[in-house]
Amino acid sequence: MATKEPAARQTVLQGEPPFTVDDLLTFPNDGNRYELFNGSLLVSPSPVPLHQRAIARLLVILEGVAPPEFEPLPDVNLRASDRDFFIPDLVVVPTKAVDETQLMFAPRDILLAVEMVSPSTQARDRHLKRAAYAAAGIPAYWRIELSEGPSVHVHELAGDEYKPADRHEAGEVANLLAPFEVSFDPAVLTRPRG
């Protein structure tokens, strides 16, 4: 009995490049993660399980020490401009901004943006998003490199760009001050439970 490979599924997107955030709102819910950088479409698959574990662990750590006026959240919509839209892996925002935001946060709401670097997002997370978040005025950006044990690269805004990163490796406790005090060993982000 002959078998046939399934045909590749094609998604038809409304609008034409350069895309706007309004165009993005018309895209189908097809399981892809759509972001925009200067009107160019960035498409990512759903994160792998290790990535999800690390985000969940970091969310628990931040939740445990965040003052009531701050709230850590995963996978929020960030509208940086009409042609720039991002979905950071995790953010910290003022609690009142959560209550006031319907669909998308503005850059002024984001106190910290966090990205977990995966093989498919290395260039975006290390360069493109770092530059975009700095240009949007986001005070702190953490880049977590899972392939490095993991390690946490902490960028703080100085003017309109981030200072060189402070790197915190697995096996050492990172004592961080912004947006609030938190201490953790990056190794806990990828350890199995128990």
NUDO-570198 format. One line per field, with one value per residue: residue number from 1; residue in three letters; y, x, z of N, C-alpha, C in turn. Coordinates in Angstrom, 3 decimals. Layout:
! NUDO-570198
seq: NUM	...;
type: ALA	...;
n_v: Y	...;
n_u: X	...;
n_w: Z	...;
ca_v: Y	...;
ca_u: X	...;
ca_w: Z	...;
c_v: Y	...;
c_u: X	...;
c_w: Z	...;
This chain:
! NUDO-570198
seq: 1	2	3	4	5	6	7	8	9	10	11	12	13	14	15	16	17	18	19	20	21	22	23	24	25	26	27	28	29	30	31	32	33	34	35	36	37	38	39	40	41	42	43	44	45	46	47	48	49	50	51	52	53	54	55	56	57	58	59	60	61	62	63	64	65	66	67	68	69	70	71	72	73	74	75	76	77	78	79	80	81	82	83	84	85	86	87	88	89	90	91	92	93	94	95	96	97	98	99	100	101	102	103	104	105	106	107	108	109	110	111	112	113	114	115	116	117	118	119	120	121	122	123	124	125	126	127	128	129	130	131	132	133	134	135	136	137	138	139	140	141	142	143	144	145	146	147	148	149	150	151	152	153	154	155	156	157	158	159	160	161	162	163	164	165	166	167	168	169	170	171	172	173	174	175	176	177	178	179	180	181	182	183	184	185	186	187	188	189	190	191	192	193	194;
type: MET	ALA	THR	LYS	GLU	PRO	ALA	ALA	ARG	GLN	THR	VAL	LEU	GLN	GLY	GLU	PRO	PRO	PHE	THR	VAL	ASP	ASP	LEU	LEU	THR	PHE	PRO	ASN	ASP	GLY	ASN	ARG	TYR	GLU	LEU	PHE	ASN	GLY	SER	LEU	LEU	VAL	SER	PRO	SER	PRO	VAL	PRO	LEU	HIS	GLN	ARG	ALA	ILE	ALA	ARG	LEU	LEU	VAL	ILE	LEU	GLU	GLY	VAL	ALA	PRO	PRO	GLU	PHE	GLU	PRO	LEU	PRO	ASP	VAL	ASN	LEU	ARG	ALA	SER	ASP	ARG	ASP	PHE	PHE	ILE	PRO	ASP	LEU	VAL	VAL	VAL	PRO	THR	LYS	ALA	VAL	ASP	GLU	THR	GLN	LEU	MET	PHE	ALA	PRO	ARG	ASP	ILE	LEU	LEU	ALA	VAL	GLU	MET	VAL	SER	PRO	SER	THR	GLN	ALA	ARG	ASP	ARG	HIS	LEU	LYS	ARG	ALA	ALA	TYR	ALA	ALA	ALA	GLY	ILE	PRO	ALA	TYR	TRP	ARG	ILE	GLU	LEU	SER	GLU	GLY	PRO	SER	VAL	HIS	VAL	HIS	GLU	LEU	ALA	GLY	ASP	GLU	TYR	LYS	PRO	ALA	ASP	ARG	HIS	GLU	ALA	GLY	GLU	VAL	ALA	ASN	LEU	LEU	ALA	PRO	PHE	GLU	VAL	SER	PHE	ASP	PRO	ALA	VAL	LEU	THR	ARG	PRO	ARG	GLY;
n_v: -1.168	2.072	5.085	8.532	11.532	13.984	17.032	20.148	22.512	25.583	28.940	31.683	35.040	38.157	41.400	43.250	43.220	46.150	44.941	45.923	46.413	46.355	44.792	42.392	41.636	40.506	38.076	34.479	32.165	30.018	28.507	29.450	31.813	35.097	37.995	41.417	43.333	46.428	46.284	43.916	40.483	38.229	34.901	32.274	28.928	27.138	27.164	24.849	22.086	22.385	25.102	26.087	25.041	26.501	29.137	28.868	28.234	30.613	32.443	31.604	32.124	34.958	35.731	34.982	36.926	39.414	42.723	43.891	45.870	45.175	42.938	39.827	38.398	35.890	35.680	38.122	40.601	43.104	46.204	48.092	50.026	51.183	49.419	47.593	44.825	42.679	39.567	39.055	36.488	36.632	39.172	41.991	44.054	47.068	46.425	47.836	48.374	45.945	45.722	47.814	47.294	46.107	44.496	44.849	45.676	48.808	50.089	51.714	50.445	48.209	46.994	45.138	42.959	39.617	37.155	33.817	32.194	30.228	27.692	28.496	31.187	32.671	34.861	36.841	37.231	37.857	40.099	41.641	41.901	42.896	45.407	46.522	46.547	48.274	50.624	51.097	51.922	50.236	49.513	47.285	44.277	40.862	38.235	34.907	32.276	29.169	27.144	27.565	26.488	26.999	30.482	33.880	36.908	40.167	43.159	46.644	49.705	52.530	55.638	55.515	52.922	49.590	48.949	47.074	43.617	42.115	39.018	36.067	32.975	29.470	27.830	29.872	32.418	34.810	38.087	40.329	43.613	45.070	44.786	44.752	43.520	40.357	37.083	34.306	31.101	30.550	27.893	26.608	27.040	25.124	22.683	19.465	18.910	18.285;
n_u: 0.843	0.699	1.898	1.360	3.100	1.969	0.584	2.281	1.184	-0.191	-0.222	-2.251	-1.663	-3.057	-2.720	0.249	3.835	5.675	4.526	1.990	1.077	-1.680	-2.236	-1.187	-3.040	-5.023	-4.094	-4.206	-4.933	-2.726	-0.901	1.666	4.107	3.901	5.784	6.829	9.369	10.252	8.271	8.878	8.204	8.541	8.717	8.129	8.370	6.420	7.777	10.364	10.251	12.342	12.881	10.377	10.305	12.391	11.399	9.109	10.313	11.773	9.679	8.390	10.436	10.663	8.030	8.033	9.533	8.781	7.711	4.401	3.634	4.667	4.509	5.328	5.040	4.399	4.920	3.652	1.931	3.654	3.519	5.594	5.701	3.866	4.832	6.331	6.286	6.372	6.777	7.807	9.509	9.165	8.094	8.374	6.049	4.365	1.901	-0.514	-0.591	-1.293	-3.983	-4.976	-4.472	-5.650	-5.065	-2.424	0.745	2.427	5.729	6.500	5.361	6.851	9.196	11.170	12.376	12.577	14.320	14.579	17.155	17.112	18.069	16.788	16.311	18.573	20.070	18.113	17.470	19.954	20.848	18.941	16.522	17.622	18.572	16.133	14.545	16.060	15.906	13.214	13.166	13.124	13.981	15.532	17.007	17.072	18.919	18.754	20.856	20.420	22.082	24.446	24.635	22.452	23.190	22.844	22.485	22.685	21.371	21.469	19.802	21.355	21.089	20.146	20.792	21.815	24.077	27.190	26.681	26.272	27.404	26.111	26.860	25.879	25.911	26.836	25.595	23.409	23.061	20.722	19.441	17.491	14.291	13.686	15.065	16.551	17.783	19.405	20.597	21.488	21.471	19.280	17.191	16.967	17.007	15.570	12.434	12.244;
n_w: 0.000	-0.947	0.479	1.157	1.649	3.971	2.824	3.040	5.368	4.558	5.519	5.066	5.085	6.009	4.518	3.466	3.336	4.344	7.462	9.840	13.305	13.420	11.132	12.035	13.952	12.423	11.645	11.385	14.067	14.229	15.623	15.390	16.518	16.156	15.561	15.149	13.600	12.797	10.831	9.558	9.470	12.118	12.812	15.020	16.262	18.756	22.093	23.199	25.591	27.651	27.587	28.366	30.964	32.173	32.019	33.612	36.101	36.583	36.719	39.081	40.936	40.721	41.379	44.032	45.359	44.503	45.175	46.153	44.309	41.863	39.077	37.773	34.538	32.051	28.458	27.225	25.221	23.543	22.346	20.664	18.715	15.803	13.926	15.283	17.268	19.969	21.772	24.650	26.541	29.285	31.508	33.764	35.184	36.350	38.832	38.635	35.906	34.797	35.442	33.953	31.284	28.227	25.848	24.813	26.126	26.625	25.909	28.097	30.241	30.770	32.919	33.086	30.646	29.580	27.796	26.729	25.274	22.437	20.012	17.604	17.981	18.518	17.219	17.146	19.908	21.051	19.665	17.926	19.523	21.870	20.999	20.112	22.451	24.015	22.469	22.796	25.381	27.606	30.860	31.853	30.643	30.508	29.289	28.843	28.533	27.698	26.778	28.048	30.578	32.706	31.803	32.932	31.380	32.146	31.230	31.531	31.027	29.610	28.769	25.466	24.902	25.916	28.601	28.535	29.156	32.413	33.331	34.675	35.861	35.880	38.996	40.527	42.667	41.513	42.343	41.996	41.337	39.973	38.476	41.134	44.220	43.850	44.227	42.853	41.739	38.478	37.618	38.734	37.039	35.036	36.258	36.995	38.715	42.266;
ca_v: 0.000	3.289	6.185	9.846	12.528	15.026	18.311	21.187	23.446	26.962	29.961	32.890	36.189	39.374	42.540	43.116	43.829	45.961	44.716	46.754	45.675	46.133	43.619	41.228	41.256	39.754	36.799	33.332	31.502	28.778	27.870	30.162	33.018	36.180	39.253	42.346	44.240	47.405	45.811	42.584	39.431	37.241	33.768	31.278	27.829	27.089	26.824	23.458	21.882	22.933	26.542	26.299	24.779	27.624	30.290	28.568	28.356	32.022	33.078	31.266	32.872	36.375	35.834	34.807	38.083	40.681	43.531	43.892	46.828	44.623	41.631	39.107	37.721	35.283	35.786	39.234	41.369	44.385	47.049	49.117	51.066	50.640	48.366	46.771	44.071	41.572	38.732	38.601	35.256	37.012	40.597	42.518	45.296	47.521	45.721	48.647	48.263	44.711	46.017	48.853	46.885	45.177	43.542	45.022	46.614	49.802	49.975	52.396	49.526	47.092	47.313	44.099	41.985	38.443	36.220	32.570	31.960	28.865	27.660	29.208	32.618	33.226	36.182	37.774	37.532	38.443	41.368	42.386	42.274	43.761	46.763	47.001	46.849	49.485	51.751	51.319	52.490	49.248	49.711	46.110	43.147	39.672	37.216	33.657	31.352	27.820	26.292	27.899	25.933	28.226	31.725	35.044	38.124	41.264	44.429	47.800	50.812	53.739	56.461	54.795	51.566	48.860	48.793	45.675	42.728	41.391	37.602	35.246	31.587	28.409	27.482	31.061	33.131	36.144	39.032	41.354	44.699	45.711	45.903	44.623	42.596	38.924	36.297	32.896	30.433	30.227	26.440	26.119	27.234	23.945	21.441	18.789	19.068	17.282;
ca_u: 0.000	1.498	1.489	1.701	3.444	0.955	0.962	2.639	0.089	0.164	-1.015	-2.414	-1.661	-3.653	-1.813	1.490	4.969	5.913	3.307	1.733	0.455	-3.075	-2.225	-0.907	-4.282	-5.880	-3.466	-4.913	-4.362	-2.262	0.129	2.933	4.291	4.218	6.271	7.228	10.489	10.224	7.359	9.263	7.583	9.377	7.858	8.813	7.525	6.225	9.037	10.613	9.986	13.360	12.620	9.183	10.689	13.197	10.499	8.269	11.147	12.069	8.428	8.196	11.449	10.289	6.777	8.332	10.203	8.285	6.829	3.036	3.433	5.244	3.964	5.979	4.083	4.998	4.304	2.715	2.023	4.321	3.451	6.621	5.319	2.903	5.471	7.175	5.458	7.158	6.203	8.913	9.233	8.704	8.282	7.886	5.303	3.651	0.636	-1.628	-0.616	-2.012	-5.408	-5.340	-4.115	-6.593	-4.478	-0.986	1.463	3.300	7.081	6.603	4.875	7.782	10.356	12.148	12.022	13.450	14.256	15.331	17.758	17.049	18.793	16.090	16.138	19.841	20.392	17.071	17.560	21.255	21.109	17.769	15.639	18.380	18.542	14.743	14.094	16.775	15.313	11.882	13.343	12.892	15.141	16.375	16.814	17.825	19.009	19.152	21.471	20.226	23.208	25.616	24.564	22.361	23.739	21.957	23.173	21.855	21.623	20.783	19.735	22.156	20.721	19.268	21.279	22.179	25.485	27.601	25.989	26.888	27.086	26.020	26.918	25.340	26.808	27.069	24.349	23.285	22.362	20.259	18.748	16.426	13.490	13.654	16.122	16.309	19.013	19.199	21.619	20.866	21.359	17.955	16.207	16.821	17.009	14.279	11.800	12.530;
ca_w: 0.000	-1.067	1.353	0.627	2.664	4.061	2.219	4.012	5.625	4.249	6.183	4.270	5.979	5.482	4.461	2.709	4.028	5.775	8.236	11.014	14.402	13.023	10.250	12.875	14.640	11.501	11.325	11.973	15.237	13.610	16.435	15.269	17.339	15.224	16.093	14.093	13.812	11.711	9.793	9.084	10.249	12.804	13.129	15.841	16.727	20.199	22.763	23.584	27.022	28.551	27.560	29.193	32.350	32.663	32.214	34.781	37.304	36.801	37.139	40.497	41.695	40.750	42.143	45.446	45.975	43.950	46.021	45.612	43.208	40.639	38.718	36.672	33.658	30.857	27.131	27.039	23.988	23.710	21.141	20.794	17.761	14.842	13.134	16.166	18.209	20.502	22.828	25.509	27.285	30.620	31.811	35.037	34.947	37.547	39.028	38.129	34.441	34.460	35.544	32.984	29.931	27.614	24.912	24.606	26.978	26.000	26.468	29.396	31.268	30.951	33.751	32.772	29.607	29.646	26.676	26.818	23.967	21.914	18.735	16.526	18.278	19.003	16.675	17.591	21.334	21.387	18.985	17.492	20.640	22.781	20.427	20.066	23.817	24.444	21.742	23.369	26.713	28.668	31.746	32.083	29.743	30.881	28.245	29.488	27.580	28.217	26.376	28.867	31.901	31.900	32.339	32.813	30.936	32.640	30.530	32.113	30.086	29.837	27.625	24.545	24.653	27.120	28.960	28.367	30.093	33.517	33.108	35.888	35.416	36.724	40.088	41.348	42.954	40.916	43.218	41.072	42.034	39.197	38.978	42.590	44.637	43.700	44.181	42.486	40.946	37.192	37.429	39.157	35.977	34.170	37.039	37.166	40.036	43.284;
c_v: 1.238	4.351	7.482	10.763	13.554	16.320	19.311	22.154	24.860	27.893	31.179	34.063	37.401	40.489	42.228	43.760	45.251	45.890	45.711	45.876	45.411	44.953	42.345	40.722	40.473	38.379	35.654	32.806	30.108	28.083	28.516	31.383	34.125	37.426	40.127	43.141	45.145	46.924	44.462	41.529	38.481	36.118	32.739	30.145	27.939	26.672	25.348	23.315	22.471	24.449	26.855	26.065	25.985	28.861	30.067	28.726	29.830	32.775	32.826	32.047	34.333	36.605	35.794	36.026	39.427	41.430	43.599	44.838	46.361	43.249	41.017	38.339	37.084	35.668	36.891	39.880	42.726	45.133	48.196	50.288	50.448	49.484	47.488	46.142	42.856	40.802	38.240	37.325	35.553	38.503	40.847	43.873	45.780	46.803	46.517	48.587	47.010	44.987	46.986	48.433	45.837	44.082	43.623	46.024	47.601	49.649	50.623	51.500	48.458	47.560	46.351	43.233	40.861	37.599	35.014	32.278	30.482	28.856	28.475	30.709	33.311	34.650	37.217	38.204	38.239	39.834	42.187	42.836	43.146	45.203	47.339	47.371	48.104	50.711	52.099	51.883	51.537	49.216	48.512	44.990	42.017	38.698	35.951	32.677	29.946	26.917	26.552	27.470	26.071	29.397	32.844	36.248	39.290	42.562	45.525	48.969	51.985	54.622	55.695	53.433	50.911	48.864	47.347	44.818	42.259	39.944	36.847	33.786	30.639	28.043	28.662	31.767	34.516	36.998	40.248	42.369	45.276	44.660	45.855	43.595	41.147	38.244	34.863	32.400	30.082	28.742	25.935	26.238	25.999	22.628	20.816	19.032	17.958	17.147;
c_u: 0.893	0.973	1.987	2.016	2.320	1.474	1.289	1.469	0.582	-0.787	-1.058	-2.556	-2.254	-2.609	-0.586	2.624	5.205	4.588	3.210	1.145	-1.015	-3.189	-2.081	-2.171	-5.237	-5.307	-4.215	-4.192	-3.933	-1.142	1.488	2.933	4.775	4.650	6.663	8.445	10.562	9.391	7.709	8.720	8.628	8.450	8.675	7.850	7.309	7.527	9.125	10.427	11.044	13.206	11.433	9.497	11.431	12.333	9.638	9.066	11.438	10.824	8.173	9.177	11.037	9.010	7.048	8.926	9.658	7.438	5.440	2.821	4.025	4.656	4.748	4.922	4.822	4.225	3.264	2.925	2.632	4.288	4.438	6.364	4.289	3.482	6.409	6.308	6.256	6.364	7.374	8.519	8.689	8.964	7.937	7.281	4.734	2.297	-0.534	-1.711	-1.356	-3.511	-5.881	-5.122	-5.104	-5.897	-2.957	-0.412	2.242	4.690	7.218	6.149	5.891	9.007	11.510	11.574	13.054	13.225	15.127	15.857	17.644	17.753	18.115	15.965	17.435	20.094	19.364	17.283	18.863	21.446	19.851	16.903	16.363	18.333	17.123	14.238	14.794	16.158	13.930	11.966	13.058	14.139	16.063	15.985	17.700	17.754	19.537	19.600	21.386	21.416	24.466	25.447	23.340	23.102	22.730	22.821	22.244	22.295	20.818	20.890	20.595	21.922	19.766	19.824	21.671	23.687	25.878	27.020	26.884	26.442	27.148	25.892	26.243	26.376	27.179	25.732	24.414	22.470	21.987	19.388	17.559	15.600	13.251	14.725	15.679	17.667	18.662	20.406	20.964	20.678	19.957	16.921	15.974	16.839	15.627	13.725	12.269	13.911;
c_w: 0.000	-0.104	0.761	1.783	2.741	3.446	3.316	4.150	5.331	4.967	5.291	5.238	5.280	5.471	3.627	3.494	3.538	6.532	9.388	12.109	14.080	12.061	11.074	13.570	13.747	11.166	12.008	13.212	14.785	14.377	16.323	16.175	16.403	15.979	14.902	14.531	12.600	10.530	9.211	10.035	10.818	13.239	13.891	16.158	18.234	20.866	23.130	25.095	27.970	28.672	28.472	30.672	32.932	32.902	33.453	36.080	37.617	37.263	38.623	41.375	41.831	41.537	43.641	46.130	45.487	44.977	45.373	44.427	41.876	40.365	37.564	35.867	32.478	29.591	26.982	25.673	24.299	22.380	21.320	19.852	16.819	14.027	13.951	17.245	18.657	21.551	23.680	26.256	28.679	30.785	33.270	34.713	36.277	37.636	38.470	36.609	33.989	34.450	34.462	31.536	29.416	26.806	24.819	25.591	26.108	26.611	27.842	30.552	31.635	31.733	33.489	31.665	29.681	28.402	26.973	25.422	23.612	20.564	17.629	16.767	18.701	18.513	17.126	19.032	21.698	20.801	18.714	18.662	21.655	22.286	20.443	21.455	24.351	23.775	22.292	24.787	27.861	29.554	31.920	31.131	30.226	29.714	28.911	28.423	28.165	27.906	27.202	30.316	32.758	32.551	32.106	32.471	31.255	31.963	31.222	31.156	30.543	28.621	26.734	24.137	25.972	27.326	28.649	29.498	31.228	33.359	34.425	35.451	36.393	37.773	40.957	41.555	42.325	41.878	42.375	41.802	41.284	38.464	40.484	42.952	44.476	43.595	43.812	41.703	39.606	36.953	37.805	38.054	35.125	34.932	37.064	38.559	40.976	43.605;
